[in-house]
Amino acid sequence: MDEFSARRLRNLIPQLVEQRHIAVSAGASFAGHLIELAIMQIRLTLHDISEDELLEFCNALTVDPVEDKRAD
């Protein structure tokens, strides 16, 4: 991604955060959630993180350390 596109995406995040706040304040929590997903997707794109990498990270976070010790 070129710097111009990256800058445009970075500048979009604060606007989306404000829109999320407005949606949630108006009681539209699902709309706020959808906006949050859009923000996350932009951040993933900016940092060149694939969906597979995100899934691996989420799986690593959900591992129960107590269960892992029992397996040993």
N, C-alpha and C positions, 0 to 999 in steps of 0.2 A: 504494500500500500504506500502510495506516495505521501509526502508530508502534508500537502494541501488537503487530501482526503482525510488523513488522520486528524488534522486540526479541526476540520469541519465536524467530524464525529465527536471530538472532545468538547467542542463548543455546544453540541446538542445535549450533552448529558445534564448540565444545570437546568436547561429548559424542561427536560423531561422530569427531572426531580421536582421542579415547581409544579408541573402538571399532575404528577403523582400526588403531591401534597394537596392540591386543589380537589382532585378526585376523591381522595380518602376523607378529606374534611367535609365533602358533600355527601358522604355516606356510600360512595361507590367503591367499596373495598375491592371488588373483583377487577374493576377498571384500574385501580391503583396497582393491583398485582400484575396485570398485563403490562402496564407501563414499566414496572420494576423488571419484568422479564426482558423488555426491550432495552433497558439500561444495561442489564447484565450481558445481553448479546453484543451490544456495542463495546463494552469493556473487553469481552472475550476477543472480539475482532481486533481491537486496538492492540492487545497484548499477544495476538497471534496464538491463541489457545484454542485447540480443536475441541469438539464435543466429546471425542474419545478421551482426551486428556482430562477434561472436566469430570467425566464419568469415573475415571480411575481415581481421581482425587476424592470425589464424593464417597466412593467405595472404601477408600483408605480411612476416611473420617468416621465411617459407620462401623468399623471393626471394633468389637468389644475386647479391650485388653485382658479382661478377666477370662473370657472364653479362650483367648489365645494361650494363656498360661495353663489352662486346664488341658489343652491339646498336647502340651509338652510333657 
